[in-house]
């Protein structure tokens, strides 16, 4: 789905598909500075770790473009605030911090560059972050496609497709690549409550490309597995710890446990930018808690009793021992552990 651009540069602004209103409406929203991009990330206009990283890179570039005529001191102060506001937008997706670190390193190297040179260099880097993400997803897809048998029925949770990246996708990118080789693959999409990324986004992507897809509620996955109707599970991730523990959308851990119980391979597709060697294990991954309204209802409909207490962790952690393999742009890492995860970076 490279033809549908999750993020795009147009008329001096970053435009992002508003994923909150899909599939009912398909529309772009425009962003002109770091604060508005951070608000878009926080509100989940854009979501998915790789896409969040790309958006953050453009947020930095947009701020630099605004500051072309500012003094060096003014630019330094405003850019520092821009990095801070973007870093505070969502805590779990490590690609956000990876992209900001990359943009900050370029900023440091630019030294005494003029305002125009400074802005143009950061914008060029943001364009490269986007293009690189698509190349990486294609590479992951090629490596992962070999793991899927012709005729495989693949269960996925949340949305790790083109909409979660700059294009092609991570988990859905593997499925797309397998289909491109001629394999007949069908998808089983968990709804992914409470924000319904599976029902709204994964199902929409697969329908657009005519890849067979069946939607189920999250609590049907075990039944489907027990009936022998699932051959593999593939998910994406927002952060992988140094030991191979994986943080992904809430509910992923339950799917992994069920897959182990039924002898079904559980694959995680992730670019190297999602692996955080600074986090020793999943216990150290920050878990975002989101607003109670996402659980008590959806959009304008509330179904829960008024006044009920709510928990809404957006992610959970799947221990590395439940992960059959990580699928990366460098290849497939079977039974991930501290040693073979670290080896990806050597």
MIVEX-936512 format. One line per field, with one value per residue (C-alpha): residue number from 1; residue in three letters; x, y, z. Coordinates in steps of 0.25 Angstrom, whole numbers, plus 5000, padded with zeros to 4 digits. Each point is the difference from the previous one (the first is absolute). Layout:
i = (NUM,...)
aa = (ALA,...)
east = (X,...)
north = (Y,...)
up = (Z,...)
This chain:
i = (1,2,3,4,5,6,7,8,9,10,11,12,13,14,15,16,17,18,19,20,21,22,23,24,25,26,27,28,29,30,31,32,33,34,35,36,37,38,39,40,41,42,43,44,45,46,47,48,49,50,51,52,53,54,55,56,57,58,59,60,61,62,63,64,65,66,67,68,69,70,71,72,73,74,75,76,77,78,79,80,81,82,83,84,85,86,87,88,89,90,91,92,93,94,95,96,97,98,99,100,101,102,103,104,105,106,107,108,109,110,111,112,113,114,115,116,117,118,119,120,121,122,123,124,125,126,127,128,129,130,131,132,133,134,135,136,137,138,139,140,141,142,143,144,145,146,147,148,149,150,151,152,153,154,155,156,157,158,159,160,161,162,163,164,165,166,167,168,169,170,171,172,173,174,175,176,177,178,179,180,181,182,183,184,185,186,187,188,189,190,191,192,193,194,195,196,197,198,199,200,201,202,203,204,205,206,207,208,209,210,211,212,213,214,215,216,217,218,219,220,221,222,223,224,225,226,227,228,229,230,231,232,233,234,235,236,237,238,239,240,241,242,243,244,245,246,247,248,249,250,251,252,253,254,255,256,257,258,259,260,261,262,263,264,265,266,267,268,269,270,271,272,273,274,275,276,277,278,279,280,281,282,283,284,285,286,287,288,289,290,291,292,293,294,295,296,297,298,299,300,301,302,303,304,305,306,307,308,309,310,311,312,313,314,315,316,317,318,319,320,321,322,323,324,325,326,327,328,329,330,331,332,333,334,335,336,337,338,339,340,341,342,343,344,345,346)
aa = (UNK,UNK,UNK,UNK,UNK,UNK,UNK,UNK,UNK,UNK,UNK,UNK,UNK,UNK,UNK,UNK,UNK,UNK,UNK,UNK,UNK,UNK,UNK,UNK,UNK,UNK,UNK,UNK,UNK,UNK,UNK,UNK,UNK,UNK,UNK,UNK,UNK,UNK,UNK,UNK,UNK,UNK,UNK,UNK,UNK,UNK,UNK,UNK,UNK,UNK,UNK,UNK,UNK,UNK,UNK,UNK,UNK,UNK,UNK,UNK,UNK,UNK,UNK,UNK,UNK,UNK,UNK,UNK,UNK,UNK,UNK,UNK,UNK,UNK,UNK,UNK,UNK,UNK,UNK,UNK,UNK,UNK,UNK,UNK,UNK,UNK,UNK,UNK,UNK,UNK,UNK,UNK,UNK,UNK,UNK,UNK,UNK,UNK,UNK,UNK,UNK,UNK,UNK,UNK,UNK,UNK,UNK,UNK,UNK,UNK,UNK,UNK,UNK,UNK,UNK,UNK,UNK,UNK,UNK,UNK,UNK,UNK,UNK,UNK,UNK,UNK,UNK,UNK,UNK,UNK,UNK,UNK,UNK,UNK,UNK,UNK,UNK,UNK,UNK,UNK,UNK,UNK,UNK,UNK,UNK,UNK,UNK,UNK,UNK,UNK,UNK,UNK,UNK,UNK,UNK,UNK,UNK,UNK,UNK,UNK,UNK,UNK,UNK,UNK,UNK,UNK,UNK,UNK,UNK,UNK,UNK,UNK,UNK,UNK,UNK,UNK,UNK,UNK,UNK,UNK,UNK,UNK,UNK,UNK,UNK,UNK,UNK,UNK,UNK,UNK,UNK,UNK,UNK,UNK,UNK,UNK,UNK,UNK,UNK,UNK,UNK,UNK,UNK,UNK,UNK,UNK,UNK,UNK,UNK,UNK,UNK,UNK,UNK,UNK,UNK,UNK,UNK,UNK,UNK,UNK,UNK,UNK,UNK,UNK,UNK,UNK,UNK,UNK,UNK,UNK,UNK,UNK,UNK,UNK,UNK,UNK,UNK,UNK,UNK,UNK,UNK,UNK,UNK,UNK,UNK,UNK,UNK,UNK,UNK,UNK,UNK,UNK,UNK,UNK,UNK,UNK,UNK,UNK,UNK,UNK,UNK,UNK,UNK,UNK,UNK,UNK,UNK,UNK,UNK,UNK,UNK,UNK,UNK,UNK,UNK,UNK,UNK,UNK,UNK,UNK,UNK,UNK,UNK,UNK,UNK,UNK,UNK,UNK,UNK,UNK,UNK,UNK,UNK,UNK,UNK,UNK,UNK,UNK,UNK,UNK,UNK,UNK,UNK,UNK,UNK,UNK,UNK,UNK,UNK,UNK,UNK,UNK,UNK,UNK,UNK,UNK,UNK,UNK,UNK,UNK,UNK,UNK,UNK,UNK,UNK,UNK,UNK,UNK,UNK,UNK,UNK,UNK,UNK,UNK,UNK,UNK,UNK,UNK,UNK,UNK,UNK,UNK,UNK,UNK,UNK,UNK)
east = (5000,5011,4989,4993,5010,4998,5009,5004,5007,4991,5000,5010,4992,5000,4987,4995,4988,4991,4999,4990,4989,5003,4993,4988,5008,5014,5006,5013,5003,5012,5010,5010,5008,5005,4989,4989,5007,5002,4985,4997,5008,4994,4986,5003,4998,5013,5003,5009,5015,5007,4989,5002,5015,4998,4990,5010,5011,4991,4995,5015,5002,4987,5005,5013,4993,4992,5013,5008,5000,5003,5013,5009,4996,4985,5001,5007,4990,4988,5006,5003,4985,4996,5008,4994,4986,5001,5007,4989,4989,5000,5009,5000,5004,5015,5000,4996,5012,5009,4995,5002,5014,5004,4995,5007,5013,4998,4997,5013,5008,4994,5007,5000,4992,4991,4985,4997,5011,4996,4985,5003,5009,4990,4989,5009,5003,4985,4997,5011,4994,4987,5007,5009,4988,4993,5013,5002,4985,5002,5013,4992,4989,5010,5006,4987,4992,5009,4994,4986,4995,4991,4986,5004,4989,5007,4994,5005,4997,4999,5004,5015,4997,5003,4992,5009,5013,5004,4995,4999,5000,5007,4990,4991,5012,5005,4986,5000,5014,4995,4988,5009,5008,4987,4997,4985,5000,4987,5000,4992,4999,4998,4991,5010,4992,4998,5005,4996,5013,4997,4986,5001,5014,5006,4987,4999,5014,4998,4986,5007,5010,4990,5008,4990,4997,4991,4997,4998,4999,5013,4993,4998,5015,5001,4987,5006,5013,4994,4992,5013,4996,5013,5014,5008,5000,5007,5000,5008,5006,5002,5013,5008,5009,5015,4996,4989,4988,4989,4991,4988,4985,4993,4995,5012,5005,4987,5002,5014,4996,4989,5009,5010,4989,4996,5014,4998,5012,5000,5008,5003,5004,5008,5011,5013,4995,4990,5010,5005,5013,4999,4988,5005,4986,4985,4998,5008,4991,4991,4985,4991,4987,4990,4986,4989,4990,5007,4995,4986,4996,5004,4998,4987,4994,5002,4997,5006,4993,5003,5010,5007,5015,5008,5014,5005,5014,5003,5011,5004,5013,5002,5012,5011,4998,4986,5006,5003,5008,5003,4999,5009,5006,5013,4993,4993,5004,4995,4997,5005,5009,5010,5011,4994,4992,5013,5007,4990,5008,5014)
north = (5000,5010,5007,5004,5009,4999,5013,5009,5014,5009,5016,5002,4992,4986,4993,4987,4991,5002,4986,5003,5001,4988,4993,5009,5011,5002,5013,5007,5010,5011,5003,5012,4999,4991,5002,4997,4987,4996,5003,4991,4989,5001,5000,4988,5007,4992,4987,4988,5002,5001,5011,5007,5001,5006,5010,5004,5002,5009,5008,5003,5005,5008,5008,5002,5006,5009,5005,5003,5015,4999,5003,4988,5002,5000,4988,4992,5004,4997,4987,4995,5002,4993,4987,5000,5002,4989,4990,5002,4996,4985,4992,4986,5000,5001,5004,5014,5001,4993,5011,5011,4996,4999,5014,5005,4994,5007,5013,4999,4997,5013,5009,5014,4998,5011,4999,4995,4990,4995,4998,4994,4990,4995,4999,4992,4991,4998,4997,4989,4994,4998,4994,4991,4995,4995,4993,4994,4995,4994,4992,4995,4996,4992,4993,4997,4995,4987,4996,5000,4987,5001,5000,5005,5006,5012,5006,5014,5010,5015,5007,4998,5003,5012,5009,4997,5003,5009,4989,4984,4997,4991,4988,5003,5003,4985,4996,5009,4995,4986,5003,5007,4987,4993,4993,5000,5006,5004,5009,4999,5013,5002,5013,5005,5007,5010,5009,4989,5002,4985,5003,5013,5000,4986,4996,5012,4998,4986,5003,5010,4990,4989,4991,4991,5005,4995,5009,4994,5006,4999,4989,4991,4997,4988,4994,5001,4995,4988,4996,5000,5013,5008,4996,5011,5013,5013,5013,5013,5007,5013,4996,4988,4999,4995,4986,4999,5003,5007,5012,5000,5004,4996,4985,4996,4992,4992,4996,4996,4991,4994,4997,4993,4992,4995,4999,5011,5009,5014,5010,5014,5009,5012,5009,5002,5014,4993,4992,5008,4994,5010,4993,4987,4993,5002,5005,5012,5004,5012,4996,5012,5001,5007,5007,4992,5004,4991,4988,5005,5002,5004,5014,5005,4987,4996,4986,4999,5004,5015,5001,4986,5000,4997,4995,5003,4995,5002,4989,4987,4992,4987,4992,4996,4985,5001,5006,4990,5010,5015,5004,5012,5006,4993,4986,4991,4998,4987,4999,5014,5002,5010,4995,4998,5013,5008,4993,5007,5013,4994)
up = (5000,4997,4991,5013,5007,5015,5001,4988,4998,4993,4998,5011,5010,5006,4996,5008,4998,5011,5005,5011,4989,4991,4994,5000,4994,4993,5002,5003,5010,4998,5011,5000,5013,5010,5010,4991,4995,5015,5002,4988,5005,5014,4995,4991,4986,4997,5008,4998,5005,4986,4996,5013,4998,4986,5005,5011,4990,4991,5013,5002,4986,5000,5013,4993,4988,5009,5006,4987,5003,5015,5007,5004,5014,4997,4991,5011,5010,4991,4995,5014,5003,4988,5003,5014,4995,4990,5010,5010,4989,5003,5009,4995,4986,4999,4986,5004,5009,4989,4990,5009,5004,4985,4997,5012,4996,4986,5007,5009,4987,4993,5010,4994,4988,4995,5003,4986,5000,5013,4996,4987,5006,5010,4990,4991,5012,5002,4986,5001,5013,4992,4988,5009,5008,4987,4996,5013,5000,4986,5005,5013,4991,4991,5012,5007,4987,5000,5014,4995,4992,4988,5005,5014,5009,5008,5012,5003,5011,4999,4987,4996,4985,4991,5009,5012,4991,4988,4991,4998,5015,5010,5003,4989,4991,5002,4996,4988,4996,5001,4991,4990,4999,4995,5014,5003,5014,5008,5012,5013,5007,5015,5002,5010,5010,5005,4988,4990,4991,4995,4996,4995,4994,4997,4994,4992,4994,4997,4993,4992,4994,4999,5010,5007,5014,5011,5012,5014,5014,5008,5009,4988,4997,5010,4994,4986,5004,5007,4987,4992,4992,5003,4994,5004,5008,4995,5008,5000,5012,5006,5008,5001,5013,4999,5005,4989,5008,4991,5004,4990,5000,5013,4997,4993,5013,5000,4985,5003,5011,4992,4988,5009,5006,4986,4994,4990,4997,5005,4992,5002,4989,5004,4994,5008,5004,5008,5008,5013,5005,5011,5006,5007,5000,4998,5015,4996,4988,5004,4998,4995,5007,4992,5003,5006,4989,4990,5009,5004,4986,4986,4993,5004,5006,5014,5005,5013,5013,5004,5012,4998,5003,4987,4997,4986,4998,4985,4999,5007,5000,4994,5006,4990,5003,4993,4987,4989,4993,4997,4985,4998,4987,5004,5000,5009,5015,5005,5015,5003,5012,5005,4991,4987,5001,5003,4988,4991,5003,4997)
